[in-house]
């Protein structure tokens, strides 16, 4: 990786599409990233929020996004239902999604104190008084299309809200990155990746 490469972090809001070109239904990254010639290193679905890394360095972009480099991604998923051991075991062992089997994930049930630092989502999630929900922390090294949502659904927990908290050593909460904020990460943090 050259020392001239730019690395930016963005706390992507819900509803923003992961492209710079205009879109007929959704705001694009152009609204939040006023830097030319940078590209997302990995993607986040329009209905997912949180940490997105951008760079002008194709080699670094590949290292961040490609599963062969084993860069861990951390997600917090608010899911519908109650905690049960069978679902947790399924996620920890790998989930057969039909078109592929996921690698085992590191799973932790979160408490309300863990998620208290999260920003409110706009629009808020739908809440059903008769159906409980809870939060899971899911750490994976893959990143296939809608993988975390599909894993949760297969375990019996439809995903209500999905936030990418971390990529490798970087955490959106540790960076104190406000919703919609884009900031450059100092280069020394990237040595060794």
N, C-alpha and C positions, 0 to 999 in steps of 0.2 A: 504494500500500500504506500502510495507517495505521501509526502508530508504536506502537499498542497491540497489534498482532498478535504472536502467540506462534509461535516457530519452534523445533522440537525435532528432535534427531537420535537415531535408534535404530540400534544394531547388531543387526539382526534375526537371531535364530538359525534354523538349519535346522528345518523342521517347524512353524514358527509361521505361522498363517494371517493374511493382511493384512485383518483385520476386527476390530471391537471386540466384536461379539456372540459369545456362546458357540457353540462348534462341537463336534459329537459326537466327532470324531476328533483334533482338533488344538488346542493352546493358541492363544489369540487375543492380539491386541495389548494387550488389557486387563491381561494378566499383567505386561507390561513397561512400559506407559505409564500412570502413575497420574495423568494430567492429564485433566480433563473437557473436552469440546467441541473436541477437536483431531481432525484427520482426515489420513490419509496423502495426501501429494502424489505420486501415482504408486503403483504396487504392486510387490510382489515375490512371485513364486510361493512357495507353501508350501515347496517343495524347493530354494529359493534363499536365500542368506544375504546379510547385509551392510547397507549404508547405506540407511536409509529416512528421509525427511523428513516431518515432521508439522506442521500449522499450523491456526490457526483463521481464517486469511485466505483466502477463496475466490479472490481475484484472484491471490495469490501461489501458491496451490495449482495454479491453471491454468497459470501461467508455468513452474512446475517440471515439471508432468506433460505438458503439451501439446507435440507436436513442432514446432508452428509457432513456438514461442519459441526453438527451437534450443538448449535447455539440454543439454549433452553429458552422457551417462551412461557411466561406465567400469566394465567388467566384467572379472573374471579368471575364465577358464574352464579347468578341468582337463579335458582331453579324452583320449579313448582313440585310440591310433594313433601314427604317426610324422609329423613335419613334412614336408610336400611343397609345392612351389611352386604347383602347380595349385590346391590348397585355399586357400592364402593369397591368390592372385590372385582367386579367386572371391569371397572375403569383401571384398576391397578394391574390387572392381568393382560389387558389389551382387548379391544372391542371389535367384533366382526360386524362391519358396516355393510356387508354385501359385496361392494366393489373392492374393498381391502380390509385388512385387519390392522388396527392401530398398534403401535408399540405400547408397552406398559406406561402408564402415566403415574406421576407422583400426585397423590390426592390428600387434601386436608380439608376437614369441615371447618368453616370459619365461624367466628362468633360476631355478634353485633359490634363489639368493641373493635374488631379487626377492620370492619368495613365503614366505621364512622367517619373516616377521613375522605371517603369518596364524595365527589360532587353529585348534586341531584341531576337526574336525567331529564331532558326535555325532548319530547313529552314524557311524563312519568310512565312507568310500566302499569299494566292493568293489574289491579288487585282484586282478588276474589276472597271475600270474607270467609267462605266455607272451605277454602283450600289453603293449606299451609305452604310456606316457602322457606328456603334456607340458602346459604351461600357455600360454594365449594371453591377451593383453590386447586387449579389443575395446571400441572407443569408438564409440558410435552416438548419434544425435539423435532416433531413433524410440523406440518402446517397445511394440510390439504384443505380443499374447499369446504367451508362450514364444518370442519372436523369436530371442534369442541361441542358445538350445538348438537351435532349428530350423535356424538358419544353420550352426552347427557340424556338425550331422548331415548337412546337404546337402553340406557340404564333405568328408564322409567321416570325421568325428570325433565319435562320440557323446560327449555331455557327461557327465562323472562328477560334477563339482562346479561350482557357479556362485555367484560372490560379486560383489555390486555394491560396488565400491571407492569410486566417486566419483559425485557429481552436481554438475555445474558446477564451481565452485572448491573444493568440499568433499570431503575424502578421509577415509574412516573410519580409515585408519592414521595420517594426520597429526593427526587429532583425538584419537588414542589412546583410542578408544572401545572399552571392553571388550565382549565378547559379552553381549548382553542389556541393555547399559547405555543409558539414555535421558538426554539432557542438552539444556538450552536453548542455542541458539547466540545470542551477542550480536547485537543488531539491526544495529550498524554494518556488519557483514560483508554484510548483505543490500542495502545501498543500491546502486541502479543496476540491480537485477535486474528 
